[in-house]
Every structure is written in structure tokens, then in C-alpha cells.
Amino acid sequence: MRERIFNEDGEEDLVFVMGLGNRWTHENVSWLIEQLVDAGYRVHAFELPTNIDDFKADWLEPIAEYVIDLEEYQLLAHSAGSLIAQALDGADNHVYLSPWWGYSPDRSPLLLDILEQIPTSAPFLPRGEVPKSAIGDLATDHQMATGPSWLSPSFIRETRRAQQELLAIDHDAVVFCSLRDSIIDLRPIGERVPAEHIVLYDGGHELFSSSVRDRYVDLLLAALEYGADAIEERQVVPLPEPEGLTPSVE
């Protein structure tokens, strides 16, 4: 687990738990951190290890122990970071970007059941090719090249267990996600977060790597500052989502 503080002189603390493979050196991650810094936050950003043997020991506990020392803070988490963030205490507001609360329906549950039983933490299982379009149309070659290519059976076992043991999501939490997202299962979001607290955008798995990001940055910052109250009065605007699904909102 790596942690870095951006803007030591910020007026308010914000904990940003990044997704699997996200790095501070990624151009699009840097763009998001710059938005947070410009808004006056002291950003405590966490890079996740790409392989784990124990979810609590390797992912959750290092961040949980860190935030104990923060009197007040806002919480922003992306993808796998949201699996950790939902178990953290003390944040004033919780904002989740494409929370990875379930494996993609494209992943066979039976195959995952088999793979997670292999008694090793060696990352020898191919993650599978992830196209740029699935991440976002602004995804860079560097970003794609530095993501994890291999997963371990222990990683699958521990993340699936954490997804099965999700806590109740904070009543004021806000989720930003895309109906086009092929990396996560969207059902746990709909089951746990009221529809009026969900902001849908037309892009890839990473809002900050999608060209629509500028349209949502003010709303994202407002959600961090005021929680769900910031989005409940938002205007509904149809966007070109897949036929037969609900319209997007912003």
C-alpha cells in the first residue's frame, strides 16, 4: 500500500482510494487529483497493491488505521477502492466512482469458484485483455501498459468474499457510474444505493478517463462537499445509453 499527500496546505482532508492499477503517474488520475487540489482539499491518495493474500490485512487495515488520525475528512473511492471505502468509518461524505462491488456478469461464477480454491497467492491467472474503450476514451498507452496483467487465486477469493460481506452503504452516499461499464456488476449498486443518489454518465469505467469528465467535475465536487443533497435536484437529461435501459442523468 502506497500513500501520498497532495497539497499539504489544503483546507480540508480528503481520502482518495484509487482503483486496481491506478497510479499517481497516470495522466488521468493526475487530472482528477488536480481538480481536488484546486478545490482546496488536502488529498491523501492511496495506491493499492495489485495482489493480495488477505483483504483486511493487505487492503483494508492500512487505510482504516490511517484515517483514525483524521478528525474530519471526505471520502472518494474508485472501483476496487470502493470495496475498501465502504468499510471505512468517520467520513463526512462518501462518493464512489464505478464501485467494484461485484465481478462483471461476463465472468463465470462457476469458474471463479474453481479458481479461488487454488491454494496459492502467486499471480499466474491472466486478467484478460481490457480494451481502452472499456476504461474510457481518454485512456493512455502508459495507463494501459502499467495495469496488472495477472491475478492470483487468493486475489479472487479475497475480493469475492469482501463483495459478499459488503456493509450497508452510507445513506447519504453518491455513486457515479456508466451503464456501459463492462468491468463491474451494476446490480449491487442498484440494490444498495437509491436511484436518486446515482449519477449516470455516458463513458467508460473511469469517469476521469472519459471525455465527458468536464461535465461532471462540479457535480462531483459538490457531492463531496454536501453529499446526496447536491444531486437530488439535478436535471434529467437523456443520453445515448444501450437500448432498453434507463436514461442517463446528470
Secondary structure, 3 states (H helix, E strand, C coil): CEEEEECCCCCEEEEEECCCCCCCCCHHHHHHHHHHHHCCEEEEEEECCCCCCCHHHHHHHHHHHHHCCCCCCEEEEECHHHHHHCCCCCCCCEEEECCCCCECCCCCHHHHHHHCCCCCCCCCEECCCCCHHHHCCCCCHHHHHCCCCEECHHHHHHHHHHHHCCCCCCCCCEEEECCCCCCECCHHHHHHCCHHHEEECCCCCCHHHCCCHHHHHHHHHHHHHHHHHHCCCCCCCCCCCCCCCCCCCC
